[in-house]
Amino acid sequence: MSFLFGGNNRSAEGSVDPAKIEMAVAELDMITDVFNRLVTSCHTKCISQNPQNHRYVEGDLLKGESVCIDRCTAKFFEVNKKVGERMSAMGNAAQATGSFGR
């Protein structure tokens, strides 16, 4: 984590750049949000909510649950990647034409 503490560019006091800390905290918050949405979405889809069908008596996931979660996770990240690419392209186009925020 040398980027947080300025690597070899520390000042004499050894202070930490507050802007870098703020950026790291914001990034951690975003990653946590993505993880929580992934878990909620795939758990709801793949793990039976009916207590008659699933009571968490097994220590491991069932075969069907495991396959479903693998596919759900792959789809989630693929969609996340496509949305990110699309938003980036839209932002670049808006910035190039000067219509960003209008």
VOPAGU-2260 file (C-alpha; in pm, 1 decimal, decimal comma):
REM VOPAGU-2260
SITE   aa  ch    i         X         Y         Z
SITE  MET   A    0       0,0       0,0       0,0
SITE  SER   A    1     283,9     234,8     -69,8
SITE  PHE   A    2      52,0     447,2    -284,7
SITE  LEU   A    3    -135,3     545,0      31,9
SITE  PHE   A    4     174,4     657,9     210,9
SITE  GLY   A    5     350,9     816,6     -83,5
SITE  GLY   A    6     601,7     537,9    -140,4
SITE  ASN   A    7     950,5     680,6     -98,6
SITE  ASN   A    8     820,4    1038,0    -116,1
SITE  ARG   A    9     730,1    1069,3     251,9
SITE  SER   A   10     774,0    1404,2     410,0
SITE  ALA   A   11     986,5    1450,8     719,6
SITE  GLU   A   12     682,7    1417,7     945,5
SITE  GLY   A   13     572,5    1090,6     781,8
SITE  SER   A   14     227,2    1232,2     711,0
SITE  VAL   A   15     -27,5    1056,4     494,5
SITE  ASP   A   16    -196,0    1235,9     205,4
SITE  PRO   A   17    -564,3    1273,6     309,2
SITE  ALA   A   18    -676,7    1282,0     -55,5
SITE  LYS   A   19    -522,5     938,9    -115,2
SITE  ILE   A   20    -685,9     799,8     197,1
SITE  GLU   A   21   -1021,1     939,3      84,7
SITE  MET   A   22    -980,2     782,6    -261,6
SITE  ALA   A   23    -888,3     445,4    -107,4
SITE  VAL   A   24   -1189,5     456,6     125,3
SITE  ALA   A   25   -1421,8     546,6    -165,4
SITE  GLU   A   26   -1280,4     260,6    -373,8
SITE  LEU   A   27   -1324,5      16,5     -85,4
SITE  ASP   A   28   -1684,8     132,9     -42,3
SITE  MET   A   29   -1754,2      76,2    -412,9
SITE  ILE   A   30   -1596,8    -270,2    -408,7
SITE  THR   A   31   -1793,1    -361,4     -96,2
SITE  ASP   A   32   -2115,2    -244,1    -261,7
SITE  VAL   A   33   -2048,2    -454,1    -574,0
SITE  PHE   A   34   -1970,6    -758,6    -358,2
SITE  ASN   A   35   -2285,8    -714,3    -149,5
SITE  ARG   A   36   -2503,7    -676,4    -461,4
SITE  LEU   A   37   -2343,7    -988,4    -611,6
SITE  VAL   A   38   -2402,9   -1195,5    -298,4
SITE  THR   A   39   -2762,0   -1076,2    -259,2
SITE  SER   A   40   -2848,8   -1128,5    -624,4
SITE  CYS   A   41   -2692,7   -1473,0    -663,4
SITE  HIS   A   42   -2808,3   -1599,2    -323,2
SITE  THR   A   43   -3165,7   -1496,7    -399,2
SITE  LYS   A   44   -3150,7   -1663,1    -739,3
SITE  CYS   A   45   -2958,9   -1980,9    -656,7
SITE  ILE   A   46   -3029,5   -2076,4    -295,8
SITE  SER   A   47   -3381,4   -2195,6    -226,0
SITE  GLN   A   48   -3576,1   -1956,3      -5,2
SITE  ASN   A   49   -3835,0   -2220,2      79,6
SITE  PRO   A   50   -3745,3   -2363,7     422,7
SITE  GLN   A   51   -3906,7   -2695,2     324,0
SITE  ASN   A   52   -3652,9   -2734,7      41,4
SITE  HIS   A   53   -3341,6   -2593,3     203,7
SITE  ARG   A   54   -3256,0   -2571,2     570,6
SITE  TYR   A   55   -2876,5   -2530,6     545,2
SITE  VAL   A   56   -2823,6   -2880,3     683,4
SITE  GLU   A   57   -2539,8   -2946,5     437,4
SITE  GLY   A   58   -2197,4   -2801,4     506,9
SITE  ASP   A   59   -2138,3   -2741,8     137,0
SITE  LEU   A   60   -2346,5   -2613,8    -150,4
SITE  LEU   A   61   -2547,8   -2865,6    -343,6
SITE  LYS   A   62   -2427,5   -2937,6    -700,0
SITE  GLY   A   63   -2708,0   -2735,7    -861,2
SITE  GLU   A   64   -2652,4   -2443,5    -625,6
SITE  SER   A   65   -2281,3   -2442,2    -695,4
SITE  VAL   A   66   -2330,0   -2443,8   -1073,9
SITE  CYS   A   67   -2595,0   -2171,9   -1047,1
SITE  ILE   A   68   -2368,8   -1949,6    -834,6
SITE  ASP   A   69   -2076,5   -1997,0   -1075,8
SITE  ARG   A   70   -2292,4   -1893,1   -1370,2
SITE  CYS   A   71   -2460,1   -1610,4   -1180,1
SITE  THR   A   72   -2124,6   -1467,4   -1073,1
SITE  ALA   A   73   -1984,6   -1486,9   -1427,2
SITE  LYS   A   74   -2293,3   -1314,2   -1568,8
SITE  PHE   A   75   -2287,5   -1048,3   -1297,6
SITE  PHE   A   76   -1925,8    -953,7   -1374,2
SITE  GLU   A   77   -1979,8    -967,9   -1750,0
SITE  VAL   A   78   -2273,0    -727,7   -1723,7
SITE  ASN   A   79   -2078,6    -506,8   -1482,2
SITE  LYS   A   80   -1789,2    -493,6   -1730,1
SITE  LYS   A   81   -2017,7    -409,2   -2024,7
SITE  VAL   A   82   -2197,3    -135,4   -1830,8
SITE  GLY   A   83   -1863,8      12,1   -1724,0
SITE  GLU   A   84   -1733,3      10,1   -2081,2
SITE  ARG   A   85   -2054,0     168,1   -2210,2
SITE  MET   A   86   -2052,2     440,4   -1944,8
SITE  SER   A   87   -1685,3     510,6   -2011,8
SITE  ALA   A   88   -1751,6     543,1   -2385,9
SITE  MET   A   89   -2047,9     773,2   -2320,3
SITE  GLY   A   90   -1837,6     986,3   -2085,1
SITE  ASN   A   91   -1553,1    1008,3   -2337,6
SITE  ALA   A   92   -1793,5    1103,6   -2616,9
SITE  ALA   A   93   -1962,4    1366,7   -2401,5
SITE  GLN   A   94   -1626,9    1506,5   -2294,0
SITE  ALA   A   95   -1504,2    1520,6   -2655,9
SITE  THR   A   96   -1813,0    1710,9   -2769,3
SITE  GLY   A   97   -1819,8    1933,6   -2462,1
SITE  SER   A   98   -2171,8    1825,2   -2370,2
SITE  PHE   A   99   -2077,1    1658,9   -2043,2
SITE  GLY   A  100   -2336,6    1731,4   -1777,3
SITE  ARG   A  101   -2590,1    1892,8   -2009,0
